Structures are given as C-alpha cells and as structure tokens.
C-alpha cells in the first residue's frame, strides 16, 4: 500500500485510502497533494473508516465523492461527445470547450486508463460496429462514422477490436465500462439484452472471467455503455445508498447446470441475511456437495446482484471472497443497516 501511494498508482483508486497523521487528512491513492513521509501514513479500507478514525477529507482529491463521476469542468465536453459521437475530435475542438487538452488527457488516463482521443475513437468504432451488425455495408458504416477511407477504417478497427469488420458481422457485442462504487472501481460488461459480468476491478480472477464470457457468447468487447449498464449504475447507487434491496437488471448467468442451480439459490438469500455453504447445499438438494457449492460461489461472475457475499462459514466466519474479505464485511454491514 505504501508503494502504491508513493507511486500515485491510479489502479488502486478506491481500493483503499491513506490517512496522513501529520495533517489529519485522508486521501485517494492518486492524490496530487504534496507527498508525505511513509511513516506518517495510515491506511483504511473505506472512507467511512478513515472518518471514524478522526481524519478529515482532503480538499484536493475529495475522497468522499464518487470516484468515477466526471468533474464539473469536463461534463460539457463529455455531453458534446455523446451528442456528436461520429465527430473526429482534435485538440482545437477540446479548447473550444474552454478546457485544456492536457488536463482532459490526464483525467482520462487516471480514471479510465486511456486518453480522451482513444475514448472518442472507441465510441466511433462502437457505433460503426453496431451499424455493421444491423446490416449496413462496411463502407457505409465507415463513412457514417467519419472515416475518409475504408483502409483507414479497417486498420483502426483491427487495432482496437482485434478483428476485421466483415468477420464480426452478426456477432454479439458486449460493452465494457468502469463503474464507480464506495468500495472501489468495478468493471461491468453487458450485451444489448443482459448484464454478463460485474466484478471489482482489482480482482485477480477478472481476466479469466473475461475469457469465459467471450467463450460463452463468442462476443466482441468494446468500451462504452448501453441502457443495461446505465440501469446498473443507477441501481448500484441506490443499493449503496441503502435505498434498494432488489435489482431489476436482466442477467446472463450461463454456466454448468450445477453452477446455475447454486447461483439461483444465492439470489434467494434475503437482503440482510446470510447462509452457510452447507445451508445452500441443503437447499438445492445436494447436502454432500458443500465444496462444489463453494467452488460455484467463487465462480460467480456477477457480484452483489448474485450475492455470493451472503454465504459464510458454518461457524459464522466470513471465509473467502474474491473481492477481499474487507469488502464482504462492508457489504454485509451495509445490508444489515449498519451504515
């Protein structure tokens, strides 16, 4: 944690917070404030823990605000991109919105791991892909989204999406987006019809889950959002606010018959309650399959909504959780009404 803080490693943003004893403030990991000495640091799993330890929020990195929400100075530019996603954005275009291109680039790199121009290109290519899937010719899709030549379009398509545009006509497109949460950034993946993955961004199993989704759906991943992800963001915010107990987002939970049986049972565990692995095994009529239940629990691709965090050991211990036991404890506290 000390190394991540001293490097201002944005990949740990939201995973933990750092309190500085000499100033009495706590910060996000990528805070631009002057760097303290390592011996002055104290670390917390949540902003709430830091507040109750007597630290106050930093006025530069605002650690109690949602980590992924765009700042006020950027919102008009982002709205313009969504209004004209086919445009080829230049630095001059960005300056026309009274923001400096370097400031925009730094925010996108820190928050999303890509530049603004890469984001804008991805939006254009996503729209082109959608047109091709709906039957438009590759040439017309390229021209509609602002490309001057088919060769330039094909090259950009291969560089970003890893395939020839003609080869993925009719394929399933899965949008992938970062979603902010009080417990750290999450990754959401959704087709036009269903949410197929929701994981914390730092989970080690995430690359394997991507491969599983790709294999199951034979899909192409593109950055961006869609109505399913927009609904998810709204409902997650309500959940963390204590105003939602059930989710309406449609889910894609394909797996082995046993896995699907376990995942369905997980969704039957009431909000605010827990069950042991043995309880789940008994409920699905497989009392000898406690270990298999634990494996299926760990293979769940849609955290929180398929509430694997509600499964605990027979002795009441939290046991394993892919997102980290501190997150499991916090989710159970939240659902128990402990703030």
VOGU-3710 file (C-alpha; in Angstrom, 3 decimals, decimal comma):
1> xxxxxxxxxx> 0,000/0,000/0,000  2,888/2,353/0,765  4,429/1,639/-2,647  1,096/2,228/-4,413  0,565/5,514/-2,574  4,091/6,806/-3,228  3,724/5,941/-6,937  0,240/7,520/-7,005  -0,863/4,275/-8,670  -4,350/5,028/-10,024
11> xxxxxxxxxx> -5,133/1,309/-10,438  -5,616/1,228/-6,623  -8,031/4,160/-6,708  -10,950/3,344/-4,400  -9,404/0,073/-3,178  -8,079/1,746/-0,022  -7,500/5,240/1,397  -4,470/6,801/3,063  -4,587/8,952/6,177  -1,719/11,366/6,818
21> xxxxxxxxxx> -1,107/11,696/10,570  0,818/14,978/10,338  -2,059/16,822/8,623  -5,067/14,824/9,853  -6,480/14,393/6,329  -7,162/11,261/4,302  -6,744/10,958/0,543  -7,318/8,858/-2,520  -4,292/6,914/-3,697  -3,636/9,180/-6,704
31> xxxxxxxxxx> -3,998/12,450/-4,752  -1,866/15,242/-6,297  -1,080/16,836/-2,915  2,484/17,026/-1,614  3,809/13,552/-0,759  4,134/12,803/2,999  6,797/10,592/4,557  5,847/6,860/4,657  5,924/6,739/8,475  3,122/9,352/8,536
41> xxxxxxxxxx> 0,724/7,107/6,597  -2,171/5,067/7,932  -4,410/3,016/5,632  -8,156/2,359/5,629  -10,431/0,071/3,633  -13,183/2,702/3,331  -13,635/6,453/3,603  -16,025/5,747/6,475  -13,252/4,017/8,444  -10,938/6,985/7,912
51> xxxxxxxxxx> -13,624/9,435/9,064  -14,312/7,438/12,232  -10,567/7,332/12,929  -10,623/11,117/13,120  -9,274/12,046/9,683  -10,972/14,704/7,547  -11,385/14,504/3,724  -8,651/16,039/1,568  -9,807/19,180/-0,252  -7,734/18,340/-3,349
61> xxxxxxxxxx> -8,783/14,747/-4,155  -12,260/14,777/-2,446  -12,169/11,136/-1,251  -15,815/11,023/-0,164  -17,171/11,845/-3,621  -17,986/9,005/-6,073  -14,623/8,082/-7,636  -15,792/7,826/-11,218  -18,023/10,882/-11,549  -16,601/13,391/-14,041
71> xxxxxxxxxx> -15,702/16,826/-12,658  -17,856/19,822/-13,494  -15,285/21,311/-15,908  -15,404/18,143/-18,056  -19,124/17,450/-18,230  -19,973/19,785/-21,109  -17,253/18,212/-23,265  -18,453/14,681/-22,489  -22,027/15,714/-23,287  -20,812/17,069/-26,640
81> xxxxxxxxxx> -19,092/13,737/-27,425  -22,306/11,856/-26,700  -24,285/14,314/-28,829  -21,871/14,003/-31,780  -20,126/10,615/-31,322  -19,207/10,442/-35,029  -17,013/13,550/-34,811  -13,237/13,332/-35,071  -12,153/15,287/-32,024  -8,960/17,368/-32,157
91> xxxxxxxxxx> -7,145/19,383/-29,509  -8,588/22,527/-31,101  -12,107/21,125/-30,627  -11,346/20,464/-26,958  -10,035/24,005/-26,455  -13,277/25,331/-27,966  -14,989/23,960/-24,833  -12,624/26,066/-22,683  -10,650/23,142/-21,284  -7,007/22,321/-21,919
101> xxxxxxxxxx> -6,316/19,065/-23,842  -3,575/18,081/-21,370  -5,977/18,383/-18,446  -8,540/16,205/-20,245  -5,863/13,646/-21,150  -4,624/13,396/-17,563  -8,147/12,864/-16,207  -8,913/10,118/-18,736  -5,576/8,397/-18,134  -6,031/8,480/-14,351
111> xxxxxxxxxx> -9,698/7,489/-14,346  -10,056/5,130/-17,316  -6,532/4,146/-18,325  -6,916/5,640/-21,824  -6,621/9,034/-23,457  -9,612/11,154/-24,426  -8,822/10,604/-28,107  -8,746/6,812/-27,571  -12,127/7,084/-25,844  -13,594/9,109/-28,719
121> xxxxxxxxxx> -12,208/6,622/-31,297  -13,688/3,728/-29,349  -17,102/5,427/-29,342  -16,934/5,916/-33,126  -15,859/2,332/-33,756  -18,577/1,033/-31,449  -21,204/2,894/-33,472  -19,725/1,583/-36,707  -19,775/-1,970/-35,376  -23,420/-1,580/-34,397
131> xxxxxxxxxx> -24,283/-0,420/-37,929  -22,425/-3,361/-39,498  -24,197/-5,836/-37,223  -27,537/-4,357/-38,312  -26,780/-4,979/-41,982  -25,046/-1,835/-43,239  -22,099/-2,275/-45,562  -18,619/-1,755/-44,106  -18,085/1,176/-46,480  -21,253/2,987/-45,427
141> xxxxxxxxxx> -20,574/2,324/-41,725  -17,081/3,799/-42,144  -18,334/6,918/-43,933  -21,196/7,409/-41,471  -18,760/7,479/-38,560  -16,364/9,998/-40,058  -13,700/7,855/-41,747  -12,344/9,098/-45,067  -11,201/5,732/-46,413  -12,113/2,082/-45,988
151> xxxxxxxxxx> -8,458/1,138/-45,464  -8,085/3,584/-42,567  -11,307/2,304/-41,045  -10,237/-1,332/-41,356  -6,874/-0,617/-39,736  -8,436/1,285/-36,827  -10,992/-1,478/-36,389  -8,334/-4,187/-36,227  -6,129/-2,180/-33,865  -8,908/-1,533/-31,354
161> xxxxxxxxxx> -11,204/-4,550/-31,692  -8,736/-7,164/-32,893  -10,805/-8,332/-35,852  -11,725/-7,487/-39,426  -15,051/-5,600/-39,579  -16,505/-8,076/-42,090  -15,638/-11,061/-39,901  -17,814/-9,961/-36,982  -20,999/-9,125/-38,846  -23,830/-10,575/-36,770
171> xxxxxxxxxx> -21,617/-11,197/-33,717  -22,633/-10,333/-30,173  -21,244/-7,021/-28,918  -20,553/-6,657/-25,224  -19,938/-3,154/-23,895  -17,391/-2,833/-21,119  -17,380/0,090/-18,687  -15,799/1,124/-15,402  -18,390/1,748/-12,696  -17,616/3,726/-9,560
181> xxxxxxxxxx> -18,605/2,425/-6,128  -17,816/3,304/-2,497  -15,810/0,051/-2,339  -13,629/0,813/-5,338  -13,966/0,770/-9,121  -15,874/-2,065/-10,744  -15,956/-3,489/-14,261  -19,334/-4,084/-15,905  -19,933/-5,951/-19,158  -23,317/-6,082/-20,856
191> xxxxxxxxxx> -24,808/-7,034/-24,184  -27,810/-5,155/-25,540  -30,034/-7,519/-23,553  -28,262/-8,626/-20,356  -25,542/-7,907/-17,819  -22,974/-10,677/-18,151  -20,186/-9,584/-15,779  -19,806/-7,333/-12,749  -16,573/-7,545/-10,768  -14,308/-5,325/-8,704
201> xxxxxxxxxx> -11,542/-4,045/-10,958  -8,741/-5,395/-8,775  -9,998/-8,967/-8,596  -7,297/-11,387/-9,755  -9,836/-13,651/-11,439  -11,109/-10,864/-13,728  -9,064/-11,819/-16,857  -10,326/-15,412/-16,564  -13,916/-14,186/-16,266  -13,454/-12,115/-19,453
211> xxxxxxxxxx> -12,300/-15,246/-21,278  -15,290/-17,205/-20,007  -17,749/-14,558/-21,174  -16,054/-14,376/-24,571  -16,174/-18,147/-24,930  -19,823/-18,412/-23,870  -21,074/-15,571/-26,072  -18,499/-15,568/-28,913  -18,604/-11,825/-28,408  -16,596/-8,735/-29,235
221> xxxxxxxxxx> -15,802/-6,375/-26,336  -15,934/-2,643/-26,986  -15,541/0,182/-24,449  -18,617/2,243/-23,709  -22,015/1,997/-22,139  -25,541/0,923/-23,096  -29,002/1,008/-21,457  -28,269/-2,140/-19,416  -25,133/-0,596/-17,891  -26,914/2,714/-17,335
231> xxxxxxxxxx> -29,648/0,887/-15,383  -26,976/-0,979/-13,425  -25,201/2,264/-12,449  -28,476/3,761/-11,200  -29,461/0,677/-9,210  -25,992/0,183/-7,711  -26,019/3,788/-6,489  -29,397/3,176/-4,846  -28,121/-0,069/-3,303  -25,059/1,573/-1,757
241> xxxxxxxxxx> -27,296/4,400/-0,561  -29,468/1,891/1,296  -32,481/2,561/-0,937  -32,545/-0,691/-2,958  -32,686/-4,349/-1,935  -33,592/-5,994/-5,252  -32,155/-5,411/-8,716  -34,112/-5,394/-11,975  -31,131/-5,608/-14,355  -31,533/-8,688/-16,606
251> xxxxxxxxxx> -28,669/-11,147/-16,115  -26,769/-13,582/-18,329  -25,615/-16,327/-15,945  -24,851/-19,250/-18,219  -22,722/-21,985/-16,667  -22,943/-25,665/-15,808  -26,366/-26,860/-14,565  -24,926/-27,168/-11,042  -23,479/-23,644/-11,115  -26,760/-22,174/-12,311
261> xxxxxxxxxx> -28,635/-24,003/-9,543  -26,261/-22,570/-6,926  -26,440/-19,052/-8,378  -30,255/-19,148/-8,366  -30,183/-20,193/-4,711  -27,825/-17,339/-3,862  -30,401/-14,894/-5,181  -32,966/-16,419/-2,797  -30,922/-15,431/0,285  -32,809/-12,391/1,619
271> xxxxxxxxxx> -31,180/-8,968/1,806  -29,696/-8,523/5,268  -29,354/-12,261/5,935  -26,622/-14,852/5,413  -26,417/-18,589/4,748  -23,616/-21,119/5,125  -22,249/-23,187/2,254  -23,950/-26,186/3,898  -27,258/-24,289/4,001  -27,001/-23,660/0,261
281> xxxxxxxxxx> -26,094/-27,314/-0,434  -29,088/-28,492/1,604  -31,419/-26,013/-0,116  -30,526/-27,313/-3,591  -30,877/-30,958/-2,512  -27,146/-31,750/-2,616  -26,073/-31,982/1,053  -22,806/-33,764/0,188  -21,721/-31,042/-2,250  -20,563/-28,339/0,151
291> xxxxxxxxxx> -17,177/-27,972/-1,550  -18,766/-27,873/-5,004  -21,109/-25,150/-3,742  -18,082/-23,163/-2,546  -16,429/-23,503/-5,979  -19,597/-22,383/-7,776  -19,849/-19,479/-5,339  -16,315/-18,410/-6,255  -17,046/-18,743/-9,983  -19,936/-16,276/-9,821
301> xxxxxxxxxx> -19,349/-13,560/-12,460  -21,918/-11,054/-11,206  -21,071/-9,898/-7,720  -23,526/-8,106/-5,401  -26,543/-8,830/-7,644  -25,879/-12,573/-7,412  -24,987/-12,160/-3,727  -22,145/-14,605/-3,121  -21,047/-12,276/-0,295  -24,013/-13,523/1,768
311> xxxxxxxxxx> -22,517/-17,016/2,046  -20,400/-17,556/5,159  -18,762/-20,450/7,006  -20,788/-22,776/9,251  -19,035/-21,231/12,261  -20,093/-17,731/11,218  -16,693/-16,745/9,806  -16,624/-14,712/6,602  -14,371/-17,214/4,738  -13,153/-16,396/1,226
321> xxxxxxxxxx> -14,356/-13,655/-1,093  -12,762/-12,796/-4,427  -13,223/-9,064/-3,877  -11,491/-9,214/-0,471  -12,876/-10,013/2,969  -12,996/-6,319/3,878  -15,454/-5,746/1,034  -17,536/-8,760/2,072  -17,711/-7,419/5,625  -18,678/-3,959/4,366
331> xxxxxxxxx> -21,429/-5,319/2,093  -22,917/-7,349/4,950  -22,757/-4,307/7,257  -24,482/-2,210/4,608  -27,273/-4,754/4,144  -27,694/-5,094/7,908  -28,337/-1,351/8,106  -25,067/-0,511/9,844  -24,323/2,427/7,529
//
